[in-house]
């Protein structure tokens, strides 16, 4: 018989992997931002500075969703509210 | 074993329920505060000898360049009536920049702690509301019931989401970089640890750190500038 928390940890690890999957779409979105910025610079090379600043802000905004996924994955792995909120306990159950 | 959690070194017990923890974040914040304050005092003492007529010294050149760049940049997203907020945003940027870069020196970044980024984002939120109510009290209040009063809860949620998204963006980025770096230092074989981390430090601490500090400052500034209107 396995420890009852084993299933919780199993689910948490899979959920963390799924939470990171939104990186696909976020990368696509950031690629679009960069492509549009490159087009803008090619059309108007003198506006390079303003376009670069705006592109970084746009990338930062587009990144937000990926970072949410990352934070959720970290919470599931290292601060899971279902597991006694302690990394030492978690590592002990995992077998360290 | 690799440990990512915040270390608690000591604590100050005020009452039974109120306990101030002295963690690695606190120590790192104190170090960064000390560095910034010492630098400020040095510049202030040096600036007494600066003469606008004579040839500028090296430090004077650097400081003038920083302040001028920031002022130009501040003007691009906020109007002149907000000039009294410029020192706050410059300080915010300097603090975030130093705390994001501090990972290079082997410190656990203070910004990899939600207890640092969330209060900073809450100050931005308070500034947005303060500026909105100060300059356009009527239209700021009316903005909450646009396009009609049914949207009131949605607009309030939208306002409350700003500090949360600001703080999580910074926190998640820096924590991700920190965890990757400590995994590398904790698990990689010794040969890999010799040269390879330099490139990762360059990206995660310097490039991404400076970018995230910039984005945090710019977004707060943009929100405040929008709330103040023209």
Interface residues (C-beta under 8 A of the other chain):
Chain A: X53 X56 X57 X60 X61 X63 X64 X67 X68 X70 X71 X74 X78 X87 X91 X96
Chain B: X1 X3 X4 X5 X165 X168 X169 X171 X172 X173 X175 X176 X179 X211 X212 X214 X215 X218 X219 X222
